[in-house]
């Protein structure tokens, strides 16, 4: 297994299958009365978050604790040395001096996890960097799709919305294309970056045109906080043209999955009734994130027994 996970570009289809299969084995731990394995006992994992997060940070923290690792949580807020002017590099060296084994990093600058991996001996896992990538989100999304469709090859997946600002979209396209899925990016022309044509996905601007052919509708959050200019007339118009409401949901195949990385803007990219419909697996994505992140920590810091099975 690789030492760092910085981008989905690092992973072959065989690597992805190994991660997802290991996650499937580890998922049973959450159903036990005592929800722990001793695999990472004595290891230390640090959550180094320079941006706000709920799902990802808690998921990584719980994943490490389920594998018996010690966990340090670092948030770059008014209570940390960052408020006193400490640089990213100095923070990295401080963690290195403390002997941490893995650093989970979320940062507003694209490429920050890669730079961090050059400064420390610990394993670095990218938990989201700027508008670049979010590989563990893509892996949990692939796991969630595979639960329902078993084989991802040929699966028709529409990724809809604010692709321009979405690191989740970039990682998902890479993972899905690697696994042989047919991906189409849908959204306002102003929110589809020009380079998206080189990602291996089709490009479209009309959600209604693809509703009846897709197997998965993956809705992206409209990231108003990342937009420095008005890229579409109004949220009402966005919802009317690219939002998934009950009317559009009724036109889709009965087995279609509705997905969203969270947090949701209900009434904008997704209707409240759609988010709670039987076709929505948004909460399953959250639950599966725990198993996938346990899998990554297990493979990168732990290991397998001689017979290939997960340690009990």
C-alpha positions as CSV (number, residue, x, y, z in Angstrom):
1,X,0.0,0.0,0.0
2,X,1.2,3.5,-0.7
3,X,2.6,5.7,2.1
4,X,0.5,8.8,1.3
5,X,-2.9,9.3,-0.2
6,X,-2.8,12.7,-1.9
7,X,-4.8,12.1,-5.1
8,X,-7.0,9.6,-6.8
9,X,-4.4,9.6,-9.6
10,X,-2.3,7.4,-7.3
11,X,-4.8,4.5,-7.4
12,X,-5.3,1.8,-10.0
13,X,-8.6,-0.1,-10.3
14,X,-6.9,-2.9,-8.3
15,X,-5.9,-0.5,-5.5
16,X,-9.5,0.8,-5.3
17,X,-10.9,-2.7,-5.2
18,X,-8.5,-3.6,-2.4
19,X,-9.5,-0.5,-0.4
20,X,-13.2,-1.2,-0.9
21,X,-13.0,-4.9,-0.1
22,X,-11.0,-4.1,3.1
23,X,-13.7,-1.6,4.1
24,X,-16.3,-4.3,3.6
25,X,-14.4,-6.6,6.0
26,X,-14.0,-3.9,8.6
27,X,-17.5,-2.6,8.4
28,X,-18.7,-5.6,10.6
29,X,-16.7,-4.0,13.5
30,X,-19.4,-1.4,13.9
31,X,-22.0,-4.0,14.6
32,X,-20.0,-5.6,17.5
33,X,-20.8,-4.8,21.2
34,X,-17.2,-3.7,21.5
35,X,-16.4,-1.7,18.4
36,X,-12.7,-1.9,18.4
37,X,-9.7,-3.7,16.8
38,X,-6.2,-3.6,18.2
39,X,-4.5,-3.1,14.9
40,X,-3.2,0.4,15.4
41,X,-2.6,0.2,19.1
42,X,0.5,2.4,19.9
43,X,0.0,4.5,16.7
44,X,-0.8,8.2,16.7
45,X,-3.0,9.9,14.1
46,X,-3.4,13.6,13.9
47,X,-6.4,15.4,12.3
48,X,-4.8,18.7,11.0
49,X,-7.8,20.8,9.8
50,X,-7.3,24.4,8.5
51,X,-10.9,24.4,7.2
52,X,-14.2,23.7,8.9
53,X,-15.5,20.1,8.8
54,X,-17.9,17.9,10.6
55,X,-18.3,14.7,8.6
56,X,-14.8,14.2,7.5
57,X,-13.0,15.1,10.7
58,X,-15.3,13.1,13.0
59,X,-15.2,10.1,10.5
60,X,-11.4,10.0,10.5
61,X,-11.3,10.5,14.3
62,X,-13.7,7.6,14.9
63,X,-12.0,5.4,12.3
64,X,-8.7,5.8,14.1
65,X,-10.2,5.1,17.5
66,X,-12.0,2.0,16.2
67,X,-8.6,0.7,15.2
68,X,-7.2,1.6,18.7
69,X,-5.0,4.5,17.6
70,X,-4.4,7.6,19.7
71,X,-5.9,10.7,18.1
72,X,-4.8,14.3,18.2
73,X,-7.2,16.9,16.8
74,X,-5.7,20.2,15.6
75,X,-7.9,23.0,14.3
76,X,-6.4,26.2,13.0
77,X,-8.5,28.6,15.0
78,X,-8.0,31.3,17.6
79,X,-6.9,28.8,20.2
80,X,-4.0,27.4,18.1
81,X,-0.5,28.7,17.4
82,X,-1.7,29.5,13.9
83,X,-3.4,32.6,15.4
84,X,0.0,33.7,16.6
85,X,1.5,33.5,13.2
86,X,2.9,29.9,13.1
87,X,3.5,28.7,9.6
88,X,2.1,25.5,8.0
89,X,5.7,24.2,7.8
90,X,6.4,24.9,11.5
91,X,3.2,23.2,12.5
92,X,4.2,20.2,10.4
93,X,7.6,20.1,12.1
94,X,6.0,20.3,15.5
95,X,3.8,17.3,14.7
96,X,6.9,15.5,13.3
97,X,8.8,16.1,16.6
98,X,5.8,14.6,18.5
99,X,6.2,11.4,16.6
100,X,2.8,11.1,14.9
101,X,2.4,8.2,12.5
102,X,-0.3,9.7,10.2
103,X,-1.6,13.2,9.5
104,X,-5.0,13.8,8.1
105,X,-4.9,17.2,6.5
106,X,-7.6,19.6,5.2
107,X,-6.4,22.9,3.8
108,X,-7.7,25.7,1.8
109,X,-4.7,25.7,-0.6
110,X,-4.5,23.2,-3.4
111,X,-1.4,21.1,-3.1
112,X,-1.0,21.6,0.7
113,X,-1.1,17.8,1.5
114,X,1.6,17.1,-1.2
115,X,3.8,19.8,0.4
116,X,3.2,18.4,3.8
117,X,4.3,14.9,2.7
118,X,7.7,16.5,1.7
119,X,8.2,17.8,5.3
120,X,7.3,14.8,7.5
121,X,8.0,11.1,7.7
122,X,4.4,10.4,8.8
123,X,1.8,9.2,6.3
124,X,-0.3,12.0,4.9
125,X,-3.9,11.6,3.9
126,X,-5.6,14.3,1.9
127,X,-9.0,15.3,3.5
128,X,-9.6,18.0,1.0
129,X,-7.3,20.7,-0.4
130,X,-8.6,23.8,-2.0
131,X,-10.4,23.1,-5.2
132,X,-8.1,20.2,-6.0
133,X,-9.2,16.8,-4.6
134,X,-10.9,15.0,-1.8
135,X,-9.9,11.3,-2.4
136,X,-11.5,9.7,0.7
137,X,-14.9,11.2,-0.2
138,X,-14.6,9.6,-3.7
139,X,-13.7,6.3,-2.3
140,X,-16.6,6.2,0.1
141,X,-18.9,7.3,-2.8
142,X,-17.5,4.4,-4.9
143,X,-18.1,2.0,-2.0
144,X,-21.7,3.3,-1.6
145,X,-22.4,2.8,-5.4
146,X,-20.9,-0.7,-5.3
147,X,-23.2,-1.7,-2.5
148,X,-26.1,-1.3,-4.8
149,X,-24.8,-2.1,-8.3
150,X,-21.9,-4.5,-7.4
151,X,-20.0,-3.6,-10.7
152,X,-19.1,0.0,-11.4
153,X,-18.1,-0.7,-15.0
154,X,-20.6,0.8,-17.4
155,X,-22.5,2.6,-14.6
156,X,-23.9,5.9,-15.8
157,X,-23.2,8.6,-13.3
158,X,-24.3,12.2,-13.6
159,X,-22.4,14.7,-11.4
160,X,-24.5,17.8,-11.2
161,X,-23.9,21.3,-10.2
162,X,-20.9,23.4,-9.1
163,X,-18.1,21.4,-10.6
164,X,-15.9,24.5,-10.9
165,X,-15.3,24.8,-7.1
166,X,-15.7,21.1,-6.2
167,X,-12.8,19.0,-5.2
168,X,-15.3,16.1,-4.6
169,X,-16.2,16.2,-8.3
170,X,-12.6,16.0,-9.5
171,X,-11.8,13.0,-7.3
172,X,-15.0,11.2,-8.1
173,X,-14.5,11.6,-11.9
174,X,-11.0,10.2,-11.6
175,X,-12.2,7.2,-9.5
176,X,-15.3,6.5,-11.6
177,X,-13.4,6.7,-14.9
178,X,-10.7,4.4,-13.5
179,X,-13.4,1.9,-12.6
180,X,-14.9,2.0,-16.0
181,X,-18.0,4.1,-15.3
182,X,-19.6,6.4,-17.8
183,X,-19.6,9.9,-16.2
184,X,-21.3,13.0,-17.4
185,X,-20.8,16.5,-15.8
186,X,-24.0,18.6,-15.8
187,X,-24.3,22.2,-14.7
188,X,-24.4,25.9,-15.7
189,X,-21.6,26.6,-18.4
190,X,-20.1,29.0,-15.9
191,X,-19.7,26.3,-13.3
192,X,-18.1,23.7,-15.6
193,X,-14.3,24.4,-15.8
194,X,-12.8,24.4,-19.4
195,X,-10.3,21.6,-18.4
196,X,-13.1,19.3,-17.5
197,X,-13.2,18.1,-21.1
198,X,-9.8,16.4,-20.4
199,X,-11.0,14.4,-17.3
200,X,-12.6,11.5,-19.3
201,X,-16.2,12.6,-18.6
202,X,-18.8,13.9,-21.0
203,X,-20.0,17.4,-20.6
204,X,-23.6,18.6,-20.6
205,X,-25.7,21.5,-19.5
206,X,-29.2,20.2,-19.4
207,X,-30.2,17.9,-16.5
208,X,-33.5,17.0,-18.1
209,X,-31.8,15.4,-21.1
210,X,-30.0,12.7,-19.1
211,X,-32.6,12.0,-16.3
212,X,-33.9,8.8,-17.8
213,X,-30.6,7.2,-18.7
214,X,-28.5,7.6,-15.6
215,X,-28.1,5.1,-12.7
216,X,-26.7,7.6,-10.2
217,X,-27.5,11.3,-9.7
218,X,-24.7,12.9,-7.7
219,X,-25.6,16.4,-6.6
220,X,-22.9,18.9,-5.7
221,X,-23.4,21.7,-3.1
222,X,-23.5,25.2,-4.5
223,X,-20.4,26.6,-2.9
224,X,-21.4,30.2,-2.4
225,X,-18.5,30.9,-0.1
226,X,-16.0,30.0,-2.8
227,X,-17.5,32.2,-5.5
228,X,-15.9,35.6,-5.9
229,X,-18.5,36.6,-8.6
230,X,-22.1,35.9,-9.5
231,X,-21.8,32.8,-11.8
232,X,-25.6,32.3,-12.2
233,X,-28.5,34.7,-11.9
234,X,-30.1,33.4,-8.7
235,X,-30.6,30.4,-6.5
236,X,-34.2,30.2,-7.6
237,X,-33.1,29.9,-11.3
238,X,-30.4,27.3,-10.3
239,X,-33.0,25.2,-8.5
240,X,-35.3,25.4,-11.5
241,X,-32.7,24.3,-14.1
242,X,-30.3,22.1,-12.2
243,X,-31.9,21.2,-8.9
244,X,-33.3,17.7,-8.3
245,X,-36.9,17.9,-7.2
246,X,-39.7,15.3,-6.9
247,X,-40.9,16.0,-10.4
248,X,-37.5,15.2,-11.9
249,X,-37.0,12.2,-9.5
250,X,-40.3,10.7,-10.8
251,X,-38.8,10.6,-14.4
252,X,-35.8,8.6,-13.3
253,X,-35.4,4.8,-13.3
254,X,-36.8,3.1,-10.2
255,X,-33.3,1.9,-9.1
256,X,-31.5,5.2,-9.5
257,X,-29.4,6.4,-6.5
258,X,-29.4,10.0,-5.3
259,X,-26.2,11.1,-3.7
260,X,-24.7,14.2,-2.1
261,X,-21.4,14.8,-0.3
262,X,-23.0,17.2,2.3
263,X,-23.8,19.6,3.7
264,X,-26.9,20.1,1.6
265,X,-28.5,23.3,0.4
266,X,-32.1,22.0,0.6
267,X,-34.3,23.7,-2.0
268,X,-31.4,24.6,-4.2
269,X,-29.5,21.6,-5.6
270,X,-31.8,19.1,-3.9
271,X,-35.4,19.2,-2.7
272,X,-36.1,18.4,0.9
273,X,-38.4,15.5,-0.1
274,X,-35.8,14.1,-2.5
275,X,-33.1,14.1,0.2
276,X,-35.4,11.9,2.4
277,X,-36.7,9.7,-0.3
278,X,-36.0,5.9,-0.5
279,X,-33.7,6.5,-3.4
280,X,-31.4,8.8,-1.4
281,X,-28.4,7.1,0.1
282,X,-26.9,10.3,1.6
283,X,-26.8,8.9,5.2
284,X,-25.4,5.7,3.9
285,X,-22.5,7.7,2.4
286,X,-21.8,9.1,5.9
287,X,-21.8,5.6,7.5
288,X,-19.7,4.1,4.7
289,X,-17.1,6.9,5.1
290,X,-16.2,5.4,8.5
291,X,-15.5,1.9,7.0
292,X,-13.5,3.4,4.1
293,X,-11.4,5.5,6.3
294,X,-10.8,2.6,8.7
295,X,-9.7,0.7,5.6
296,X,-7.2,3.3,4.5
297,X,-5.7,3.7,8.0
298,X,-5.5,-0.1,8.4
299,X,-3.8,-0.6,5.0
300,X,-1.4,2.3,5.4
301,X,-0.4,1.9,9.1
302,X,-1.5,-1.6,10.0
303,X,-1.5,-4.6,7.7
304,X,-3.0,-8.0,7.1
305,X,-2.5,-11.3,8.7
306,X,-0.6,-14.0,6.8
307,X,-3.8,-15.6,5.5
308,X,-4.9,-12.2,4.1
309,X,-7.8,-11.7,6.5
310,X,-8.4,-8.6,8.6
311,X,-7.0,-8.9,12.1
312,X,-9.6,-9.8,14.6
